[in-house]
Amino acid sequence: MSTRNKKPNNKRKISIRPPKGRLGVLLPGISGAVSTTFIAGVEAIKRGLGRPIGSLTQMGTIRLGKRTEKRSPLIKDFIPLVNPENLVFGGWDIFPDNCYESALKAGVLEKNLLDELRDVLEETKPMPAVFDRTYVRNLKGKHLKTGKTKMHLAEQIMTDITNFKKENELDRLVAVWCGSTEIYIKPSEVHSTIKNFEEGLKDNHPEIAPSMIYAYAAIQCGVPYANGAPNLSADAPALVDLARKKKVPIAGKDFKTGQTLMKTILAPGLKARMIGLKGWFSSNILGNRDGEVLDDPGSFKTKEESKLSVLEYILQPDLYPELYSDYYHKVRINYYPPRGDAKEAWDNIDIFGWLGYPMQIKINFLCRDSILAAPIVLDLVLFLDLAQRADLYGIQEWLSFYFKSPMAEKGLYPEHDLFIQLMKLKNTLRYLKGEELITHLGLDYYDYYELG
């Protein structure tokens, strides 16, 4: 039954099952920089060796009621979330190195920190991965599954999921794709229905990439799934339908870090002040595995589509043609090995104001992609588990805050404005707990509010 156009009833609390026991976290791409930074970071936080900076679930607060009430608890104290102490990590990768070895190679975290965590990191070893160089041309894997068909590979993933849960005595699972960006694939007939998709798996259809196999396997096993890369995956219509059928929460896509994070902060400000845009030129250099993958035109096309869509949706040129109908937007990503995970981004923004007079903004952002992505993974794990315990299934649009290309119900445009996304997320939490939704109207604090 469709819930579109129904008004939320925040007079009652939604029934949320308590976060009992241990939560398994399954990561395709577990040996990559993002995954190892996330896992090592959580283990460091458990031991008091660091703080979860960047994590909304761990450090963010939420206002409840009127400003005069001064109720702003930590989110983790307001809503029942799993304690990170109860997370257990597993996953798949095309390289056999354990988490300690992989983290050293990634070069994001300092060796002295990793050495303090060595005992637990060495215990986390990847399962053989589903991989095909057709979809990620610049990587060569050697720790791989084999099967006659893509359906056989999906069944192997499902077996891994079942065994991981049983062997680690886990209560629930969440999966987050932290693998590389695959080549650009448009939705086609094979992605249109569950029946067509499953036939495509059996027939080794070329438009079913490995990430889609993981998404299919996770959803079939009832495991909430998020896609941290821009490639077509859980957002394929067939998999969205499957998630609804199985009552599984899904979210995506493409972690919002670095340059695009800055765009979703700055562009809403320009539009709010009705400042026009002539052009936005974005350039990046990075040297990690992500940079190596994106050096291939096929994978870059996927990332480019994700990055370019942001401004179009935020600025709404159809509503403001004088300001935004004719701007030039260019994105470049260059692989530069010496930089490693420390990406550098440059933005040149040509704007115009009163009477059309030109101005410029220049941004030079030296960031660490994996440092920005790790808290996103943690929040998605905890919030997706919350969604499942609250019986929220299918697309979780309230998690758009974390993605460059957020998923939305068919017929709705995706919301890219970071501040609207945050309001949507926090209002969802308020709704789940039966609290008043915050509109920031504020008139009721003033005498004239009652005069009408």
C-alpha positions in Angstrom: 0.0 0.0 0.0 1.4 3.4 -0.9 2.0 5.9 1.9 2.5 8.8 -0.5 0.7 12.0 0.5 -0.2 10.6 4.0 0.6 13.0 6.8 2.9 11.6 9.5 1.1 11.1 12.8 3.7 12.2 15.3 1.2 11.9 18.2 2.3 8.3 18.7 5.7 6.6 18.9 6.7 4.0 16.3 7.4 0.6 17.8 11.2 0.1 17.7 12.6 -3.2 18.7 15.6 -2.8 21.1 19.1 -3.2 19.7 19.8 -6.5 21.5 23.0 -8.5 21.0 25.7 -8.1 18.4 25.4 -6.5 15.0 27.4 -7.9 12.1 28.8 -5.4 9.6 29.5 -6.9 6.1 31.7 -4.8 3.8 32.3 -5.7 0.1 35.7 -4.1 -0.3 36.8 -4.7 3.2 40.5 -4.4 2.4 40.2 -0.9 0.9 41.1 2.4 2.5 37.6 3.3 3.6 36.8 0.0 5.2 40.1 -0.4 7.0 40.0 3.2 8.3 36.4 2.6 9.5 37.2 -0.7 11.2 40.5 0.4 12.8 38.8 3.7 13.9 35.9 1.8 15.6 38.5 -0.5 17.4 40.5 2.6 18.4 37.4 4.3 19.8 36.5 1.1 21.8 40.0 1.3 23.4 39.9 5.0 24.1 42.5 5.8 21.5 40.5 8.3 19.6 37.2 10.1 19.3 34.4 9.4 16.7 34.7 12.9 15.1 32.4 13.3 12.1 29.8 10.8 13.3 26.4 12.3 13.8 25.2 9.2 15.8 28.1 9.5 18.3 28.6 13.2 18.6 25.5 14.9 17.3 22.6 16.3 19.4 18.9 16.7 18.5 16.7 19.5 19.6 13.4 18.4 21.1 10.4 20.7 21.6 10.6 24.5 21.8 13.9 26.4 22.2 12.8 27.5 25.6 12.7 23.9 26.8 16.4 23.5 26.3 16.2 19.8 25.5 19.0 18.7 23.2 20.2 15.2 24.1 22.8 13.3 22.2 21.2 11.4 19.3 22.6 8.1 20.7 20.9 8.8 24.0 17.6 9.8 22.4 17.1 6.9 19.9 17.9 3.2 20.5 21.1 2.6 18.5 23.6 -0.2 18.7 26.6 0.6 20.8 29.7 0.4 18.6 31.2 -1.9 21.2 28.8 -4.6 19.8 29.8 -4.4 16.1 31.5 -7.4 14.5 33.2 -6.9 11.1 33.5 -9.1 8.1 33.4 -8.8 4.3 34.9 -9.6 1.0 37.9 -8.4 -1.0 39.8 -9.2 -4.2 43.1 -9.1 -2.1 43.7 -11.7 0.7 45.5 -9.4 3.2 44.0 -9.1 6.7 42.8 -5.8 8.0 46.1 -4.8 9.7 48.1 -5.5 6.5 45.5 -3.7 4.3 45.4 -0.7 6.6 49.2 -0.4 6.5 49.1 -0.5 2.7 46.3 2.1 2.5 48.5 4.5 4.4 45.7 6.5 6.0 46.3 5.8 9.7 49.6 6.0 11.4 51.5 2.8 12.0 51.9 3.3 15.7 48.1 3.4 16.1 47.6 0.3 13.9 50.2 -1.5 15.9 48.2 -0.9 19.1 45.2 -2.5 17.3 47.2 -5.2 15.5 45.8 -8.1 17.5 42.1 -7.5 16.6 42.8 -6.2 13.1 44.7 -9.3 12.1 41.7 -11.4 13.1 39.6 -9.7 10.4 40.3 -11.5 7.1 38.4 -11.1 3.8 36.3 -13.8 2.2 37.0 -14.3 -1.5 35.2 -11.7 -3.6 32.9 -11.6 -6.6 34.9 -9.6 -9.2 35.2 -9.1 -12.9 37.7 -6.7 -14.6 35.1 -5.9 -17.2 33.5 -3.6 -14.6 36.7 -2.3 -12.8 39.4 -2.3 -15.4 42.3 -0.9 -13.5 42.4 -3.5 -10.7 43.5 -7.1 -10.8 42.1 -9.4 -8.2 43.4 -12.8 -7.1 41.2 -13.6 -4.1 38.1 -14.5 -6.1 35.0 -16.7 -6.1 34.3 -18.8 -9.2 31.0 -20.0 -10.5 29.3 -21.0 -13.7 26.7 -18.2 -13.5 26.2 -14.9 -11.7 23.4 -16.6 -9.8 25.9 -19.2 -8.5 28.1 -16.4 -7.3 25.1 -14.7 -5.6 24.3 -18.0 -3.9 27.9 -18.2 -2.6 27.5 -14.7 -1.1 24.3 -15.7 0.5 26.0 -18.7 2.1 28.8 -16.5 3.3 26.2 -14.2 4.9 24.5 -17.1 6.6 27.7 -18.6 7.9 29.1 -15.3 9.1 26.0 -14.7 11.2 26.0 -18.2 12.7 29.7 -18.5 13.4 29.9 -15.1 15.1 26.6 -15.6 17.0 25.2 -12.4 15.7 21.6 -11.1 16.1 21.4 -9.0 13.0 23.5 -7.8 10.0 24.0 -4.7 7.9 26.0 -4.5 4.6 27.7 -1.4 3.2 29.4 -1.4 -0.3 32.8 0.1 0.2 34.2 -1.4 -3.0 35.5 0.4 -6.1 33.5 2.4 -8.6 32.3 0.3 -11.5 31.8 1.3 -15.1 28.8 3.4 -16.0 25.6 1.2 -16.6 22.2 2.6 -17.3 19.1 0.8 -16.0 17.8 -1.5 -18.8 15.3 -4.3 -19.2 17.3 -6.7 -17.1 17.0 -4.3 -14.2 13.3 -3.6 -14.6 11.8 -6.5 -12.6 12.9 -9.1 -10.1 12.1 -11.9 -12.7 14.2 -10.3 -15.4 17.0 -9.7 -13.0 17.1 -13.3 -11.7 17.0 -14.5 -15.3 19.9 -12.2 -16.0 21.9 -13.7 -13.1 21.3 -17.2 -14.5 22.2 -16.0 -18.1 25.4 -14.1 -17.0 23.9 -10.9 -18.4 26.7 -8.3 -19.1 24.7 -5.5 -17.5 24.7 -7.1 -14.1 27.9 -6.0 -12.3 29.4 -7.5 -9.1 28.0 -4.8 -6.9 24.5 -5.7 -8.0 25.2 -9.3 -7.1 26.1 -8.3 -3.5 23.1 -6.1 -3.2 20.8 -8.9 -4.5 22.3 -11.4 -2.1 22.1 -9.1 0.9 18.5 -8.2 0.3 17.5 -11.8 -0.3 19.0 -12.6 3.1 17.1 -9.8 4.8 20.2 -7.7 5.3 19.9 -3.9 5.1 22.2 -2.6 2.3 23.8 0.8 1.5 25.8 1.6 -1.6 28.8 3.8 -1.0 29.8 4.1 -4.6 28.1 5.8 -7.6 27.5 2.7 -9.7 24.0 1.3 -10.4 23.3 -1.3 -7.6 20.6 -1.3 -5.0 18.9 1.5 -6.9 18.1 -0.8 -9.8 14.3 -1.0 -10.0 14.3 -4.7 -9.6 16.3 -4.5 -6.4 14.2 -1.6 -5.0 11.1 -3.9 -5.6 12.9 -6.8 -4.0 13.7 -4.7 -0.9 10.1 -3.7 -0.6 9.0 -7.4 -0.9 11.5 -8.6 1.6 10.9 -5.5 3.9 14.6 -4.6 3.9 15.9 -1.0 4.2 18.2 0.2 1.4 20.1 3.4 0.9 22.6 5.1 -1.4 24.5 6.1 -3.3 28.1 7.4 -3.3 29.4 8.6 0.0 29.3 12.4 0.3 32.9 13.4 1.1 35.4 15.9 -0.1 34.6 18.3 -2.9 30.9 17.3 -3.3 30.4 17.9 0.5 31.7 21.4 0.0 29.3 21.9 -3.0 26.3 20.8 -1.0 27.3 23.3 1.7 28.0 26.3 -0.5 25.5 26.0 -3.3 22.4 26.2 -1.0 23.9 29.4 0.4 24.2 30.9 -3.0 20.6 30.0 -3.9 19.3 31.2 -0.5 20.8 34.7 -1.3 19.7 34.6 -4.9 23.3 34.9 -6.2 23.7 33.8 -9.8 26.2 31.3 -11.1 28.1 31.5 -14.4 30.4 28.5 -13.9 31.8 26.0 -11.5 35.1 24.3 -12.4 36.2 21.4 -10.1 39.5 19.6 -10.2 40.9 16.8 -8.0 44.1 14.9 -7.5 44.3 11.7 -5.5 46.5 8.7 -5.3 44.8 5.9 -3.5 43.1 2.9 -5.0 40.0 5.0 -5.7 42.2 7.3 -7.9 43.6 4.4 -9.7 40.2 3.0 -10.5 38.9 6.4 -11.6 41.8 6.8 -14.0 39.8 4.5 -16.2 37.2 6.4 -18.4 34.5 3.9 -17.8 34.6 4.2 -14.0 35.2 8.0 -14.2 32.0 8.3 -16.2 30.0 6.8 -13.3 31.6 9.2 -10.8 31.2 12.2 -13.1 27.5 11.6 -13.4 27.2 11.5 -9.6 29.2 14.7 -9.1 27.5 16.7 -11.9 24.0 16.0 -10.7 24.4 17.8 -7.4 24.2 21.4 -8.6 21.3 20.8 -11.0 19.0 19.6 -8.2 20.1 22.2 -5.6 20.0 25.3 -7.8 16.8 24.3 -9.6 17.4 26.3 -12.9 13.8 25.6 -14.1 12.6 27.8 -11.2 15.4 30.4 -11.4 16.3 30.6 -15.1 17.9 34.1 -14.8 20.3 32.9 -12.2 21.1 29.3 -13.0 19.9 28.2 -16.5 23.2 28.8 -18.3 26.1 27.9 -15.9 29.1 25.8 -17.0 29.9 22.9 -14.7 33.1 20.8 -15.2 34.6 18.0 -13.0 38.0 16.5 -13.4 39.7 13.8 -11.4 43.4 13.0 -11.9 45.3 10.1 -10.5 48.5 11.2 -8.8 50.1 8.4 -6.8 52.4 10.5 -4.5 49.3 12.0 -2.8 47.9 8.7 -1.5 44.6 9.1 0.4 45.3 12.8 1.0 43.1 14.2 -1.9 43.4 17.8 -3.0 40.5 19.6 -4.6 40.3 23.0 -6.3 37.1 24.8 -7.2 36.8 28.0 -9.2 33.3 29.5 -8.9 32.2 32.4 -11.1 29.2 34.1 -9.6 27.3 37.3 -10.2 25.3 39.6 -7.9 23.4 42.9 -7.8 23.0 44.4 -11.3 24.8 41.4 -12.7 28.3 42.4 -11.4 30.7 39.4 -11.4 32.5 37.9 -8.4 34.6 34.8 -7.8 35.0 32.2 -5.1 38.0 29.9 -4.9 38.3 26.8 -2.7 41.4 24.7 -2.1 40.4 21.7 0.0 43.1 19.4 1.3 41.1 16.5 2.6 41.4 12.8 3.5 38.7 10.9 1.8 38.8 7.9 4.0 38.8 10.0 7.2 35.6 11.7 6.0 34.0 8.5 4.8 34.6 6.3 7.9 32.1 8.1 10.2 29.6 7.9 7.3 29.9 4.2 7.3 29.4 4.0 11.0 26.3 6.2 10.9 24.8 4.2 8.0 25.4 0.9 9.8 23.6 2.2 13.0 20.8 4.0 11.2 20.0 1.1 8.8 19.8 -1.3 11.7 17.5 1.2 13.4 15.4 1.4 10.3 15.0 -2.4 10.2 14.1 -2.5 13.9 11.5 0.2 13.3 10.1 -1.7 10.3 11.1 1.0 7.8 11.9 -0.8 4.6 12.7 0.0 1.0 14.4 3.3 0.1 15.5 5.3 3.2 15.4 8.8 1.8 16.0 10.3 5.3 19.6 9.0 4.9 20.2 11.3 1.9 22.5 13.3 4.1 25.3 10.9 3.6 25.2 10.5 -0.2 26.1 12.4 -3.4 23.3 10.7 -5.4 20.6 10.1 -2.9 17.9 7.6 -3.7 14.3 8.7 -3.7 10.9 7.2 -4.5 10.0 7.1 -8.2 8.5 10.4 -9.2 10.3 12.4 -6.5 13.4 14.5 -7.2 16.3 13.7 -4.9 17.1 16.3 -2.2 20.7 17.4 -2.3 20.7 20.4 0.0 22.8 19.3 3.0 20.8 21.4 5.4 17.4 20.2 4.2 18.8 16.6 4.3 19.9 17.1 8.0 16.4 18.5 8.9 14.8 15.5 7.2 17.1 13.0 9.1 16.5 14.6 12.5 12.7 15.0 11.9 12.6 11.3 11.0 14.2 10.5 14.4 11.7 12.8 16.2 8.8 11.1 14.3 10.0 7.6 15.3 10.0 8.7 19.0 6.7 10.6 18.8 8.3 14.0 19.3 7.1 17.2 17.7 8.6 17.8 14.3 10.7 21.0 14.1 9.8 23.5 11.4 11.8 26.5 12.7 8.7 28.7 12.2 9.3 30.5 15.5 6.3 32.9 15.4 4.8 31.4 18.5 7.5 33.0 20.6 6.1 36.5 19.7 3.0 38.4 20.9 1.6 39.0 17.4 1.3 35.2 16.7 -2.0 35.2 18.6 -3.4 38.4 17.0 -4.7 36.6 13.8 
